[in-house]
Amino acid sequence: MSPYYRDLSLPSDLDISPDDCDLLARVFPQTSDWEISEKLGLSVKHVQSLRWCFERKIARGKMYVLRGVVTYVPVDRGVTREGVSWQNIHIQHGENSTYYARPRAVKYLEGDRGVDIGCGLEKVMGTCWGIDNGDDFEGCVADDFRDASDLTGYLVDQFDWVYSANCLEHIANPDDAMSEWVRVLQPGGILFLYLPWPDKEPVHSCKALPQHTWDPTPDLMKRYFVDLGVDLVECDDEIDEYGEFIIVGRKKWVRM
């Protein structure tokens, strides 16, 4: 989490949409802090905090305020090459795509010993174990804060299932991460991944988003499954309305 998130002192009931933030950004240069504080019903100190954010907005993309927390997002809505309209799920659900992946995931997540890797602010199942480096979110719900590509200390075959949504594309060494995730998964256990598909929705590409270190595709993920002894159970052949796809596998009982 960047320091300026912690330095802000905004009301916990303050919500400002991306469109309203854009409007404020345009009026800030010619409007005093006092005038804006009168219009928004905020203290001058709060307005100064917001101004501080807007001055750094250009390098960060769009922003919004939800319950007093300032969040930057690259885009808020768009249309895919296939003509599917989508909106940025970050705006409504605290930057966690699990809200949308969960309905498709729950049928696979059987067993009490599950792990959500890159859980952020919202685990896929409230009772599962959560792993996250904690860099992106204040209030991250992880039980273990660490690099998701190194699960040293976790046992072989420890978990009934491994779930991860919008995490793997942030990891610079996905080979190590995938090897570790499969290592801790028990034979017969489910690996459920929800990932962006930049070839079909370029806004998710690592060129467009510096925090993405590589570009996943279903074919590439299928090769990982083959190499790591994971049988393919399900894989999307098209993106969903958010430019993402799921791929699900089951760890072989005997490695070939």
ABEGO torsion letter per residue (X at the ends): XBAAAAABBBBAABBBBAAAAAAAAAAAAABBAAAAAAAAGBBAAAAAAAAAAAAAAAAAEBBBBBGGBBBBBABABBBBAAGBBBBBAAAAAGGBAAAAAAAAAAAABBEABBBBBGAEABBABAABBBBBAGAABBGBABABBBBAABABGBBBGABABBBBBGAAAABABAAAAAAAAAAABBBGBBBBBBBBBAAABAAABAAABAABABBBBAAAAAAAAAAAGBBBABBBABBBAAGBBBBBBBBBABBX
